[in-house]
Amino acid sequence: MTKLRRLLGDREPPVEVKPGHRFCRRRRDNVTEMATVVELRAEINGIPHVRFELAYEERSIGRVHAGLRVLALGSFVETFAERVL
């Protein structure tokens, strides 16, 4: 049984999320938010969370690093639905 499977119980995530995976979200203002997964862990109440490095990309300014963020796994997958291969 994988660590993520233990965190989720019987629920299957719609997208596989592992450390090192990159995901993106394209905003209306032509800025792309890039999320690089650092770790998955269950918080005190047992809800799985994703810790990730966030960066903003835009053609005229390049890449701007925004630091570490944490979201519940469900919120992360809803926000960053597109995996970058």
Secondary structure, DSSP 8 states (H G I E B T S, - for coil): --HHHHHHTT---SS---TT-EEEEE-TTS-EEEEEEEEEEE-TTS-EEEEEEEEEEETTTEEEEEEEEEEEHHHHHHHS-EEE-
